[in-house]
Amino acid sequence: MSAEDTLFQRFGKEFPKGAVLCHEGEPGKEMFVIQSGRVTISKRVRDVEKVLAILGPGEFFGEMAIISNKPRNATATVHDDARLLVIDPKTFEGMIRGNSEIAVRMIKKLAERLSEADSQIENLLLSDPVSRVVQHILQVCQTRGRPLEEGVEIDLPLRELPGQISVGEPAIRLAVNRMERAGLLERSGDRVTVYDTARLQDFLQYLEMKWKFGEL
Ligand code: CMP
């Protein structure tokens, strides 16, 4: 039996799509590690559900309430049927204290999460919807991009973006089509290949200048 199967036997549970694993504002006594499937982390702001992140295999959540002894700061919902390790506070503490490799990996993930949250703040400060789409694509390239010979490949399901960048899906499609026509990227289903991130960065700067100074 693989180490993963042993862990699943001890801590594993399967959850169907739509199951709510923790609710924002409620106390929480478990943390979760995703073995398969995806989980959406969201926050409710003035009756609108804002997606903070969609987490996949190898990622964890629910640690904040345990570490800080505070209510859940977001809601976690199963996005695609998931296999999760459900870990109680005592086991979690034992894992961190007993294995510095786990502690270091967690610190790295938390630093990535902070950097993604900073990018989201930057994104929401951009007033122009096209700039938000471009900045989001650049950020995904940086954090989850797969280098290819012809550029960087990312997963970009357009239907999932509105909740993340607060831009409507038609406007997102128009922006992506425009970039495709300009030869900045290529889209194939839920995948996008960005040929040259530096050129996309230049395009973002051009949009910002246009927004600031108007048409010249
Ligand atoms: P906790 O507050 O216990 O429950 C909700 C969890 O969502 C939280 O712990 C974090 O693990 C996770 N979470 C909160 N904000 C983010 C974010 N910006 N990106 C990814 N995960 C987050």
Boltz pocket constraint, residues with backbone or C-beta under 6 A from the ligand:
constraints:
  - pocket:
      binder: B
      contacts: [[A, 22], [A, 28], [A, 30], [A, 41], [A, 52], [A, 53], [A, 60], [A, 61], [A, 62], [A, 63], [A, 64], [A, 65], [A, 66], [A, 70], [A, 71], [A, 72], [A, 73], [A, 74], [A, 75], [A, 76], [A, 113], [A, 117]]
      max_distance: 6.0
